């Protein structure tokens, strides 16, 4: 314990306050690195053109993977990648994506724009990518249109050292089995993954997972297809009938205005739209809490993880692009959604073990945008980069005293948002001023005896919350050093600019 709530400095009435409650740290708690996970679906230009161009492409590549994107993702320290979907997963047959590329059949992507894919990116390409990135693979298995045998043999092909599937893998050029920890048994089984009822899916899940076995020392973490946002009945029934057969259950939550009609422009929006977006984004917290309370009925010790394996903003596609490819721009507003969402996940590490933002490249709230041989890093990318110190750290509870704004649809938003963690003797504190117009004077009382050492900071902000990075202006919103925090005995003070995200790292 570095200090206790009993010796905190008094708070100046003029300043908003963030108090780090070091005396309440649970030393066994951890912010799982997988909370910063990514999602790559066969959708639009996420895979083809985003991650993969093939070894014969004139675009600089390593074994077919774009060098620029590969380096950008390495710099993010991506912990886990989910693939091949999404809705695509339940129409994907893995045998179409192995063997010589010239012999692989083509496939129509019926879910996303009717694109014809050549299956040049398959099992080997995905697992090799994960090895190049140093991240865990998360496989979404085909339950909707696939068989038990197909999924069981895929797991065997990937992880077995011997046997018929291992021989087939070796014939295709991979001698050593891969490691596969995360296995999703279906995706959105209530919808595009088969339109199951929760009762029927529970029985199907139990059956499929039975035949997905551990080979050669590999240990599967089996994930049931969970609910969409407010569908608490799905969680209740699936947990009741199948919790003892799963390690995790998924949850999907998008910051979206609705599923019919226009979702609104990614770049042209009003202040009212902006604040509504943050209110909708933050509503993921009570949604998580409700699903968690349902899970507690069947799993009070929280053995089963909740995996928010699809989340993020969903806007109208950019004008002139294929509506089925979900290509949208990414503004400072999206950066705010990323920061506030990650803050929520870090407050619920007792149940939330992984999240996967949708998606890694060129789709929805992506990390990177590509066009030909050019790449742009999005504002959301920089939030993930800023939050790297939180990966694997111990969460530090915080209390925040700030003003609150009521927004439409009965939601409200606190103007100052915060999250904190501790790792290797260092405190990392991330602060967000969501207000569009006013700076916030922030005081961080640390206790009379606390001495701050080696403080560094970084900031993401923009001239307008509508600002974004594009191929002609790739660094309009980027990560910059922040030197506006001052430390005195037992205290840190700073002026947090409007519409900004700041991270401070320091020792006490």
QUINORZI-V267659 format. One record per residue. N is the residue number from 1. PHI is phi in radians with two decimals (NA if undefined). PSI is psi in degrees with one decimal (999 if undefined). NEAR is the number of other ideal C-beta (glycine too) atoms within 10 Angstrom. Layout:
BEGIN
N_PHI_PSI_NEAR, N_PHI_PSI_NEAR
END
This chain:
BEGIN
1_NA_128.2_8, 2_-1.59_-31.7_17, 3_-2.87_166.8_19, 4_-2.12_160.5_12, 5_-1.06_-22.3_14, 6_-1.26_-14.1_7, 7_-2.13_29.3_14, 8_-1.26_148.2_19, 9_-1.20_152.8_18, 10_-1.13_151.6_8, 11_-1.69_133.6_15, 12_-1.22_134.9_13, 13_-1.12_-26.0_6, 14_-1.45_-9.7_7, 15_-1.94_141.3_17, 16_-1.22_153.2_21, 17_-2.22_136.7_20, 18_-2.09_119.8_24, 19_-1.91_124.0_20, 20_-1.53_117.8_27, 21_-1.67_77.4_15, 22_-1.17_-24.2_20, 23_-1.31_-6.4_14, 24_-1.89_11.8_14, 25_-1.17_133.9_18, 26_-1.64_108.1_12, 27_-1.13_-17.7_8, 28_-1.56_-10.3_6, 29_-1.36_150.2_14, 30_-2.57_140.3_17, 31_-1.44_102.4_25, 32_-1.00_131.0_20, 33_-0.93_-30.6_19, 34_-1.11_-12.5_23, 35_-1.09_-20.8_26, 36_-1.76_31.8_24, 37_-1.30_161.6_25, 38_-2.04_166.3_25, 39_-2.41_124.3_27, 40_-2.19_108.2_26, 41_-1.90_152.5_28, 42_-1.26_89.7_25, 43_-2.71_121.3_29, 44_0.97_-130.9_26, 45_-1.85_29.3_22, 46_-1.18_-54.5_29, 47_-1.45_-64.9_26, 48_-1.42_110.1_18, 49_1.76_-26.1_18, 50_-1.63_-60.5_24, 51_-1.68_-36.1_26, 52_-2.18_128.3_24, 53_-2.15_-8.1_22, 54_1.54_150.3_16, 55_-1.18_-18.5_12, 56_-1.65_5.2_7, 57_-1.25_144.8_13, 58_-1.24_-15.4_8, 59_-1.22_127.6_17, 60_-0.92_128.8_11, 61_-2.60_161.9_18, 62_-2.06_109.4_13, 63_0.99_27.6_12, 64_1.76_-12.8_19, 65_-1.60_132.3_21, 66_-0.98_127.8_24, 67_-1.12_-39.5_14, 68_-1.17_-44.5_18, 69_-1.20_-40.2_24, 70_-1.00_-45.8_18, 71_-1.20_-38.5_12, 72_-1.07_-40.9_20, 73_-1.29_-34.4_26, 74_-1.08_-40.1_13, 75_-1.14_-24.2_13, 76_-1.43_-10.6_23, 77_0.97_50.8_16, 78_-0.99_124.5_21, 79_-1.54_-28.9_19, 80_-2.72_145.6_25, 81_-2.25_126.6_23, 82_-1.66_138.3_31, 83_-2.85_151.7_29, 84_-1.69_4.8_25, 85_-2.98_-178.2_26, 86_1.25_172.6_27, 87_-0.99_-29.4_21, 88_-1.06_-30.6_24, 89_-1.02_-38.2_28, 90_-1.49_7.3_25, 91_-2.12_5.1_20, 92_-1.66_128.2_27, 93_-1.98_112.5_15, 94_-1.07_-28.2_21, 95_-1.16_-19.8_16, 96_-1.24_-15.8_16, 97_-1.98_26.5_23, 98_-2.22_166.5_22, 99_1.47_-177.3_16, 100_-0.96_134.0_8, 101_-1.03_-37.5_16, 102_-1.14_-20.4_7, 103_-1.70_-2.9_8, 104_-1.37_136.2_18, 105_-1.26_154.9_11, 106_-1.43_164.8_10, 107_-2.54_136.6_18, 108_-1.51_126.0_11, 109_-1.47_90.5_21, 110_-1.19_-24.9_13, 111_-1.39_-32.1_19, 112_-2.26_78.8_22, 113_1.49_2.4_15, 114_1.17_21.9_10, 115_-1.15_138.4_18, 116_-1.61_120.3_8, 117_-1.86_148.1_20, 118_-1.69_2.7_15, 119_1.05_24.4_21, 120_-1.24_-18.6_18, 121_-1.87_107.3_24, 122_-2.30_-151.4_19, 123_-1.01_-49.7_23, 124_-1.09_-42.2_17, 125_-1.15_-38.2_21, 126_-1.20_-48.5_22, 127_-1.19_-33.6_19, 128_-1.15_-37.3_16, 129_-1.07_-45.1_24, 130_-1.06_-37.3_19, 131_-1.15_-41.4_12, 132_-1.12_-34.0_14, 133_-1.51_-16.5_20, 134_1.24_33.4_11, 135_-2.07_162.7_21, 136_-1.36_136.1_20, 137_-1.38_142.7_22, 138_-2.20_110.6_26, 139_-1.68_128.9_26, 140_-1.69_114.9_29, 141_-1.51_150.8_27, 142_-1.44_108.9_25, 143_-1.86_-35.3_26, 144_-1.07_-46.4_22, 145_-2.12_4.2_13, 146_-1.82_174.2_19, 147_-1.89_163.9_13, 148_-1.02_-44.6_15, 149_-1.06_-41.7_9, 150_-1.07_-46.7_16, 151_-1.20_-41.3_22, 152_-1.07_-41.8_18, 153_-1.25_-29.3_20, 154_-1.12_-45.7_24, 155_-1.05_-41.8_22, 156_-1.14_-42.0_21, 157_-1.02_-40.8_24, 158_-1.32_-40.3_25, 159_-2.01_-12.8_24, 160_-1.44_143.8_20, 161_-1.51_-28.2_14, 162_-2.41_168.3_11, 163_1.87_175.6_14, 164_-1.11_-38.7_11, 165_-1.24_-36.2_19, 166_-1.13_-39.6_21, 167_-1.10_-40.3_12, 168_-1.12_-41.9_16, 169_-1.07_-43.3_24, 170_-1.13_-37.7_14, 171_-1.08_-28.0_10, 172_-1.61_10.6_14, 173_1.82_2.1_10, 174_-2.05_105.7_18, 175_-1.30_-50.9_8, 176_-1.47_135.7_10, 177_-1.13_151.4_22, 178_-1.49_163.1_18, 179_-1.62_134.8_16, 180_-2.30_111.6_23, 181_-1.61_-52.5_15, 182_-1.70_120.6_25, 183_-2.20_115.1_24, 184_-1.57_127.1_24, 185_-1.67_85.3_27, 186_1.55_166.7_26, 187_-2.46_132.9_30, 188_0.72_55.3_24, 189_-1.16_-13.6_27, 190_-1.39_-10.8_20, 191_-2.37_-112.2_15, 192_-1.09_-17.5_18, 193_-1.52_13.4_24, 194_2.43_-8.0_20, 195_0.92_44.4_12, 196_-1.34_155.1_22, 197_-1.43_156.9_13, 198_-1.10_-33.3_23, 199_-1.12_-46.0_11, 200_-1.23_-42.0_13, 201_-1.05_-38.4_26, 202_-0.99_-43.0_23, 203_-1.20_-41.2_13, 204_-1.10_-44.2_19, 205_-1.01_-47.9_26, 206_-1.02_-39.0_16, 207_-1.19_-51.4_13, 208_-1.08_-45.0_24, 209_-1.16_-25.3_23, 210_-1.02_-38.5_12, 211_-1.66_0.3_14, 212_-1.61_98.9_21, 213_-1.82_163.9_13, 214_-1.54_124.8_12, 215_-2.07_145.4_20, 216_0.92_39.3_14, 217_1.46_-4.4_9, 218_-1.30_140.1_17, 219_-2.14_114.9_11, 220_-1.38_140.1_18, 221_-1.85_104.7_18, 222_-1.61_130.8_20, 223_-2.10_123.3_30, 224_-1.42_148.4_29, 225_-1.25_117.4_31, 226_-1.76_-159.3_29, 227_-1.49_164.2_24, 228_-1.68_123.9_16, 229_0.49_-90.4_15, 230_-1.66_13.7_13, 231_-1.51_78.4_16, 232_-1.29_-24.5_14, 233_-1.10_-39.8_11, 234_-1.04_-47.8_25, 235_-1.07_-43.2_25, 236_-1.06_-49.6_17, 237_-1.21_-44.3_18, 238_-1.17_-40.3_27, 239_-1.12_-43.5_24, 240_-1.05_-42.9_14, 241_-1.58_-21.1_18, 242_-2.41_6.2_23, 243_-1.04_-32.0_18, 244_-1.27_-9.4_11, 245_-1.88_6.6_16, 246_-2.21_157.8_23, 247_-1.79_-23.4_20, 248_-2.72_163.4_22, 249_-2.39_141.9_26, 250_-1.55_166.1_27, 251_-2.57_134.0_25, 252_-1.98_132.9_21, 253_-2.56_116.8_22, 254_-1.93_142.3_20, 255_-1.46_94.1_24, 256_-2.49_146.4_16, 257_-1.32_-20.8_18, 258_2.82_171.4_9, 259_-1.82_0.0_9, 260_-2.19_142.5_6, 261_1.34_-163.7_8, 262_-1.23_139.7_9, 263_-1.71_-4.3_17, 264_1.68_154.1_19, 265_-1.27_145.5_17, 266_-1.26_-22.8_23, 267_-2.11_-24.0_17, 268_-1.90_98.5_12, 269_-2.60_158.7_17, 270_-1.61_165.9_10, 271_-0.97_-37.7_11, 272_-1.09_-42.3_10, 273_-1.06_-42.3_16, 274_-1.05_-50.9_21, 275_-1.19_-34.1_21, 276_-1.06_-41.8_20, 277_-1.02_-44.0_25, 278_-1.17_-38.0_23, 279_-1.09_-43.3_19, 280_-1.13_-42.4_21, 281_-1.01_-47.3_27, 282_-1.23_-17.0_22, 283_-1.17_-10.0_17, 284_-1.10_-25.0_23, 285_-1.17_-53.3_16, 286_-1.11_-27.8_11, 287_-1.13_-46.6_18, 288_-1.05_-44.1_20, 289_-1.10_-38.0_14, 290_-1.21_-44.5_13, 291_-1.10_-39.1_27, 292_-1.07_-42.9_18, 293_-1.15_-34.6_12, 294_-1.17_-44.2_20, 295_-1.07_-33.9_23, 296_-1.06_-27.7_13, 297_-1.08_-32.0_12, 298_-1.94_-11.1_16, 299_-2.62_68.0_18, 300_-1.11_-26.2_8, 301_-1.50_1.7_6, 302_1.03_41.0_13, 303_-1.20_-39.8_12, 304_-1.43_125.6_21, 305_-1.46_151.8_21, 306_-1.78_122.1_24, 307_-2.01_110.4_31, 308_-1.48_76.5_26, 309_-1.55_9.7_29, 310_-2.57_123.5_25, 311_-2.76_162.9_27, 312_2.33_-175.9_25, 313_-1.48_152.9_27, 314_-2.43_108.3_20, 315_-2.01_176.9_26, 316_-1.10_149.9_17, 317_-1.17_158.5_20, 318_-1.14_140.5_15, 319_-0.92_135.3_6, 320_1.53_-0.5_6, 321_-1.81_160.3_16, 322_-1.07_121.4_14, 323_-1.01_-26.1_10, 324_-1.47_-0.6_16, 325_-1.78_-7.3_19, 326_0.93_40.4_25, 327_-1.49_117.2_21, 328_-2.32_151.3_24, 329_-1.31_175.0_21, 330_-2.50_107.9_30, 331_-1.83_-176.1_29, 332_-1.06_-29.5_24, 333_-1.04_-42.8_29, 334_-1.15_-35.7_29, 335_-1.06_-40.4_30, 336_-1.08_-44.7_27, 337_-1.04_-41.9_26, 338_-1.07_-48.6_29, 339_-1.10_-46.9_26, 340_-1.15_-36.2_24, 341_-1.17_-45.3_25, 342_-1.09_-36.1_23, 343_-1.03_-44.1_21, 344_-1.08_-47.7_23, 345_-1.03_-37.9_24, 346_-1.25_-18.0_22, 347_-1.46_-7.7_17, 348_-2.24_40.7_18, 349_-1.22_-14.6_18, 350_-1.18_-23.2_13, 351_-2.16_-36.2_19, 352_-1.45_112.6_23, 353_-1.85_-17.9_24, 354_-2.75_148.1_26, 355_-2.44_154.0_27, 356_-2.40_108.1_27, 357_-1.22_144.4_27, 358_-1.84_116.7_25, 359_-2.33_-179.2_25, 360_-1.24_-33.9_30, 361_-2.54_128.5_25, 362_1.13_8.3_26, 363_-2.38_127.5_26, 364_0.90_-133.6_29, 365_-1.53_76.0_26, 366_-1.55_163.6_31, 367_-1.37_-40.2_26, 368_-2.36_151.3_22, 369_-2.07_139.2_26, 370_-2.22_149.0_22, 371_-2.60_111.2_12, 372_1.04_-126.5_10, 373_-1.67_11.9_13, 374_-1.81_151.2_12, 375_-2.39_142.7_20, 376_-2.17_135.4_23, 377_-1.57_134.2_24, 378_-1.55_162.7_24, 379_-0.96_-35.9_29, 380_-1.10_-38.4_27, 381_-0.94_-45.2_26, 382_-1.21_-29.7_24, 383_-1.10_-46.7_26, 384_-1.06_-39.3_23, 385_-1.16_-41.7_19, 386_-1.07_-33.5_23, 387_-1.55_3.0_24, 388_-0.91_-41.2_15, 389_-1.05_-19.7_19, 390_-1.33_-19.5_27, 391_-1.08_124.6_20, 392_1.31_7.4_18, 393_-1.56_169.3_21, 394_-1.53_126.5_17, 395_-1.16_138.5_21, 396_-1.90_116.5_23, 397_-1.07_144.5_16, 398_-2.27_151.1_22, 399_-2.07_143.6_12, 400_-2.23_126.8_16, 401_-1.88_113.3_13, 402_-2.73_170.9_18, 403_-1.39_161.8_12, 404_-2.28_141.6_10, 405_-2.01_131.9_14, 406_-1.45_135.2_10, 407_-2.14_171.9_19, 408_-1.14_160.7_11, 409_1.22_23.1_9, 410_1.33_16.6_7, 411_-1.73_167.6_16, 412_-2.46_157.9_12, 413_-2.37_126.2_22, 414_-1.30_134.9_18, 415_-1.21_-31.0_18, 416_-1.97_126.7_20, 417_-2.12_149.0_23, 418_-2.66_153.2_22, 419_-2.61_153.8_27, 420_-2.59_157.2_27, 421_-2.68_167.8_26, 422_-2.34_134.1_21, 423_-2.71_136.2_16, 424_0.94_38.3_8, 425_1.40_1.1_9, 426_-1.95_143.1_17, 427_-1.70_132.7_23, 428_-2.04_123.9_21, 429_-2.14_121.7_26, 430_-1.92_127.1_25, 431_-2.13_139.4_29, 432_-2.27_124.6_26, 433_-1.73_105.6_24, 434_-1.45_-10.0_26, 435_-1.15_142.7_20, 436_-1.46_-22.9_13, 437_-2.06_-33.0_7, 438_-1.96_133.9_13, 439_-1.21_158.8_15, 440_-2.13_126.1_21, 441_-1.40_121.0_14, 442_-2.01_133.7_24, 443_-2.06_133.3_19, 444_-2.10_93.7_27, 445_-1.29_132.3_22, 446_-2.04_-4.1_25, 447_1.83_142.9_21, 448_-1.03_-29.6_12, 449_-1.63_-1.9_11, 450_-1.36_135.4_20, 451_-2.13_121.3_12, 452_-1.48_133.0_20, 453_-2.25_149.3_10, 454_0.91_49.2_8, 455_-1.44_130.1_17, 456_-2.24_160.1_13, 457_-2.60_159.1_19, 458_-2.48_156.7_18, 459_-2.48_144.7_21, 460_-2.12_124.7_26, 461_-2.69_-179.3_21, 462_-2.74_159.4_19, 463_-1.10_-36.7_10, 464_-2.36_146.1_13, 465_-1.19_-13.1_21, 466_-1.49_-4.9_19, 467_-1.18_148.0_19, 468_-2.63_166.2_22, 469_-1.67_136.0_22, 470_-2.39_176.3_14, 471_-1.17_-26.0_12, 472_-1.53_-13.2_8, 473_-2.57_74.2_11, 474_-1.36_-8.4_15, 475_-2.26_36.8_11, 476_-1.21_-36.4_17, 477_-2.15_112.5_26, 478_-2.58_175.7_16, 479_-1.55_128.7_18, 480_-2.32_158.7_12, 481_-1.12_146.0_9, 482_-2.11_121.8_21, 483_-2.12_21.7_12, 484_-1.58_2.9_17, 485_-1.65_138.9_21, 486_-2.14_134.8_12, 487_-1.89_131.2_19, 488_-2.21_-179.4_11, 489_-1.06_115.8_12, 490_1.34_14.6_19, 491_-2.76_146.8_20, 492_-2.20_134.2_21, 493_-2.21_150.0_16, 494_-2.80_159.0_23, 495_-1.82_114.6_13, 496_-1.61_112.0_25, 497_-1.07_154.7_17, 498_-0.98_149.7_15, 499_0.73_58.5_24, 500_-2.41_155.5_23, 501_-2.16_125.3_29, 502_-2.20_137.5_23, 503_-2.11_129.7_26, 504_-1.98_139.0_23, 505_-2.19_131.4_17, 506_-2.75_165.9_19, 507_-1.93_153.4_13, 508_-2.16_999_19
END
